Amino acid sequence: MLWRSAMTHSFSSLPGFSAAKSHLLEHALTVSDLFERISHVDDDVPGWPEPEAAPDDAPLLDPPTPAPLNGIHCMQALAILQLAKTFEDRTLTAMMRDGRPIRLILPDHDMGEIVEIAAQALYPQAFAVGRSGKIWRAPEAATSGKTIIALAEVKLRSFLHEGHNALILTSAEQITSPQVQDLVGHDLRLAPISHEMILAVLSLTHTPTSPGVTDALVDTLPTTTELGRLTSLKLIMAFQADTAIEVAQRLSRFAAAAPQKAGPKLSDVFGQEEAVAAFMQLQEDLNSWQAGEVSWEEVTSSLLFYGPPGTGKTLLPTAFANSAGLPLIKTSYAECQKAGHQGDMLRALDMAVNEAINSAPSVLFIDEIDAFYARSNEVHNSRYMIGVVTGLLTQIDRVNATAGVVLVGATNHLTVVDEAVVRAGRFDRHIAIAPLNLAAITSFLQAKLGHVVEARELRHIAARMIGATGAEIDDFIRKTRTLAREAQSDISDRLLRRAADLYLPCPDTPLLRRIAAHEAGHLLIGHVLGLPRATLARVTLKGGAVLRDQRVMQTNKTLNDDLAMLLAGRAAEHLLCNSISNGAGCGIDSDLAKATRLALQAEAQFGFAENTMLWHDIPHPPRPYDIPHDLAVRATARLKAAEAKATALLADNKPALMNIADTLFEQRETEGRELDLLLEEAVDRADDPMIDGQDVPTTNEALFSVQHQGDLQTNLILRKA
């Protein structure tokens, strides 16, 4: 029986409410007539019993009492409200007058029939007899080969040939051919279910159990995000409950029982505060968008992560998707390239984008963004990559134009990505992903082992793992637990130390001292020349790193100072270790690579050359045949002058250099205010007249130039972060 109260009147302004009410009233009577319709079945049906003749004096029966509304009808009423919200700005009837098909993307395949009935109830004039609208449902992807798709689309094509306007209903499990996709004039997504919609339907279909039922319903209902994850069948089953509060309780139970995505969540990510904060805000904005509180245009929904390999750029979108309960669609340059040549490659990218759009709300993760624009001077390769990048730009624009799709990109080398790819409007926010610092590693270990191991021991282990990735830390924890099971004991401080000795790299004192000297050179020259502030310095067996703020603009002087800083690591090694390793030249992000590019830019692009102002294009990384001989000579001279400058400054400040190197060797990592004080005190101490008149302590010299000279080989690979 339909229920009317003051609660009903509060929904009278809700789009589609009147149509939903009329639909429910109509079907409340239609269902009650089911017995009458069955009674007209032909008597000759085999096995059907002969009807008994009614006695002449039998009293006339009253019409049967209306049967209770079932879950299907409630779901159809809910779909009417969703459709009305979807077409709130412009009605379906008005859109159909444009003459091109409208595609409506649904949460799941089972919604197709429900939405079809709801559309006919909400817009009867659009689907009246004659040259009017038709509804076509796409076939399921799980059972659809090319032949089945073609046969199913024959009906759609016949609608269009006859001059009908078409509403195409599809979902992530349903597919259409590229030819049909090209015909679509409006691409829309069914509006998500809101609390107000649920309450509106319940006000028409279920009797409240108490006067305060509305507040109780709001408190009991799952969140709008959780409602969006429920299948059509679960929603129908919930509406079959006897009372409104029981419907809300069923919905809540179904939401709680819904399978949670396995894998890491944002709470499992350590040391990437900016990225985690961005995703947490995005999750809140996503919930607000699903509740209809904000428009998608107000949401910052595209993020680009950049940083060295192994820092967690792939983990972050996975953790966000798991935390938000969203499907994650991954692709990359390598994944697309596996499909074949350019056309096949772009088709593979298109398929990934279509899957993300059809699965919205969803997350699309494009890895290796830099590989999409490996520009080359070779004509055929250049044309190939231009076509690929153009296709990538088109797909990124499609994603950003689709409400509910979060776009995440990742690159190891931000500088080699085409500016058109990473500009605002395509990737709105760029976030640096740095290796985990000591505090983050310690927090990671405490979260996993803090309940069984003392914090002091964890800090000691964390110091040995500086520079490790999250995957490597997880691997160590997994091996430690395996070791405990093999020993049939609990994890203790002693067992953790044993695991560290077994599974972590053994400290290499000569190597670590060389790396400390190298990074100390960067720090000291940067401090003496007044470069942007260094924020972190790290020494690990994998190499060292100094992170500092970036300049906004260069002059000829500041550029030469930057060159001196970049080459100061080599100079410090020569000064303290009597030799130079290849650590300054490993990879396109190494000191020498950065210095080379900067020197070439000074001579060929920035207008700092003495004899020419011509601008010259320089690929990154540059190749020998891309650089004219005279340009190479001038850039080399600039590099040599910068290294000589760094060497002279370091020699003049050798005590400060050794103090900084000693501290880095002992602490392995320092950052923030602690790093500022280290540099200030080291320079002040070196300038102290009580120290200046004395000989340099022989202990430090022994550490860097005598004791380990024979152990330090020039072929050591020091990877610069």
C-alpha positions, 0 to 999 in steps of 0.5 A, a space after each residue: 500500500 502506498 504511504 503518504 505523509 508529511 515526508 512525501 510532500 518534502 520530495 515534491 520538488 525532487 526531479 522525477 518524483 511525480 513520475 515515480 509516484 505515478 509509475 508506482 501507483 499504476 503498477 500497484 494496480 497492475 500487479 494486483 490484476 495478475 490473478 485475473 490475467 492468469 485466469 484467462 489462460 486457454 482451458 486446452 493447455 495440457 495439465 491445466 485443471 478444469 475450472 469448477 462451475 460457480 453456483 448460481 447463488 454465489 455472492 459477487 466478490 470484491 476486487 482483490 486487495 492490491 498486492 504489495 509493491 515488489 523490489 523491481 517496481 521500487 528499483 524502477 522508481 529509483 531509476 526514474 529519479 536517477 534519470 531525472 537527475 541525469 537530464 536535469 539540465 536538458 531533458 532527454 526529449 530535447 536532446 533527441 531532437 538533435 538527431 544523434 544517438 544518446 549513449 547512457 552508461 549504466 552501473 551494470 548490465 542488469 540496469 538496462 531493462 530497469 532503465 528502459 522501463 523508467 525512461 518510458 515512464 519518465 518521458 512517454 512523449 519521447 517514446 510514443 508511437 511513430 517517428 519517435 525515440 527507440 531504446 537499444 541495449 548493447 550486448 554483454 561483453 562476456 558473451 559478445 564476439 564480433 558476429 554477435 555485436 554486429 547482429 545486435 547492432 542491426 536493430 540499432 541501425 534499423 532504428 536509425 535508418 527509419 528516422 528514429 532517435 535512439 537512446 543507447 544503454 550500455 555499461 562496462 560489461 557491454 560493448 559497441 562497435 567503433 562505428 556505433 561509438 562514432 555516431 553518438 552525439 551525447 555521452 552521459 552517465 546515469 546519475 548516482 543514487 543519493 540518500 534523497 532518492 532512496 528516502 523519496 522512494 521509501 516515502 511512497 512504498 513503505 510505511 515508517 515504523 515510528 515518527 522519527 523514522 527519517 532520522 533513523 533511515 539517514 543514520 542507517 543508510 550506507 554512504 552514497 559511495 557504498 550505495 554506488 557499489 551495490 548491484 541492481 539485484 542487491 538493491 531490489 532485494 533490499 526494497 523487498 523488506 517490509 518496512 523502510 528501516 528494514 530496507 535501510 538495514 538491508 542496504 547497510 548489510 549488503 554494503 558491509 558484506 560487499 567484497 573489499 578490494 584486496 591490496 594496499 590502501 592509502 593507510 599503507 603508504 608511508 613517506 609520501 605525505 603530499 601525494 597521500 593528502 592529494 588523494 585523500 582530498 580527491 576521495 572526499 571530493 569524489 564522495 561529494 560529487 556522487 552526492 551531488 554536492 559539487 560538480 566534477 568541474 570543481 574537482 582536481 581529478 588529474 595528477 602526475 607523479 614524477 621521481 626516480 624508479 622504485 619510489 612508489 609511483 605505481 603503488 599510489 594510484 593502486 592504494 587510492 583505488 583500493 581505498 576509494 573502492 574504485 576500479 583501476 585501469 592500468 596502461 603504459 607505453 610498453 603495454 600499448 606497444 605490445 599491440 603492434 604498430 601505431 594504429 594497433 597501439 593507439 587502438 589499445 590505448 583507446 580500449 583502456 580509456 573506454 574501459 575507464 570511461 565505461 567503469 566510472 567512477 574509476 581510476 585510469 593510470 598511465 605509466 611511462 608517460 615520458 616514453 610516449 614522447 621519446 622525440 628523435 631527429 630521425 624522420 620516420 621515428 619523429 613522425 611516428 611519435 608525433 602521431 602517437 603523442 597526438 593520440 595520447 593527447 586526444 585520449 587524455 582530453 576524453 578522460 578529463 571531459 568525463 565526469 567520474 574518471 580520475 587520471 593519474 600519470 607517472 614518469 621517471 623523467 618529467 623534463 623529457 615529457 612534451 609540455 602539451 601532455 603535462 600542462 594544466 588542463 591535462 594534468 592539473 597537479 604535479 607531485 614529486 615522489 622521492 625515495 622514503 626518508 629515515 622517518 618514513 622507513 621507521 614508521 613503515 617498520 613500526 606499523 608492521 613490527 612495532 608491536 613485537 620489536 622495540 622502537 630503538 631496534 627498529 630505528 637501527 634497522 631503518 638506518 640500514 635501509 635508507 634508500 629502500 623502496 616500499 616493496 623492498 621493505 615489505 620483502 624484508 618484513 616477509 623474509 623476517 616472518 618466514 625466518 621466525 616461522 623456521 626458527 619456531 619463535 616469535 619475532 624479537 630484537 635478536 631475530 630482527 638483527 639476524 634477519 638484517 644481517 642475512 637479507 640487508 646489504 652489509 655496510 661498505 665503509 669505503 663506499 659509504 665514505 666516498 658517497 658521503 664526500 660526494 654529497 658533502 661537496 654538493 651541499 657545501 658549494 650550494 651553501 657557499 654560493 647561496 643556491 636555493 636551500 637544500 632540504 634533504 641529504 642522504 647516503 646509502 649503498 645505492 648512492 647518495 642524493 641531495 634534494 633542494 628547491 628549484 630556481 624559477 629563473 636563471 642568469 649567467 651567474 646563477 647558471 654557472 653557480 649551479 654548474 659548480 654545485 653539480 660538479 662539486 661531487 666529483 671535485 670533493 671525491 678527488 679532494 678527499 679520496 684522491 680519485 673520481 668514481 663514475 657516480 657523477 655520470 650514471 644515467 640521464 638524471 646524473 650530475 654530469 647529464 644535468 650539467 651538460 644539458 645546462 651548459 648546452 642551454 647556456 650556449 645555445 638557448 639562453 643567450 649566454 654565449 659570448 659570440 652568438 645569440 642563435 637558438 639551437 634545439 637540443 634533444 634530451 638526452 643529447 647525442 653527439 651528432 645533435 651538437 655542432 662541434 663549436 657548441 660542444 667546445 664552448 659547453 665543455 669550456 664552461 663545464 671545466 671552468 665550473 669544476 675548477 671553481 668548485 675545486 678551488 672553493 672546496 679546497 679553501 673550505 676543506 675542514 668544513 667539507 670533512 665535517 659535513 662528510 663525517 656527519 653524513 657518514 654517521 647519520 646517513 640522512 639529514 633534512 630540514 632545520 637539522 641540515 641547515 644547522 649542519 651547514 651553518 656550523 660547519 662553515 662557522 667552525 672552518 672560519 674560526 681563527 682558533 681552528 684556522 691557524 691549526 693543522 687540519 685534523 689527521 683523523 679526517 684525512 685518514 678517513 678520506 685519503 689514506 685509510 681507504 684509498 686502496 679500497 676505493 675503485 674508480 668504477 664504483 657505480 653511485 646512482 644519483 637519485 
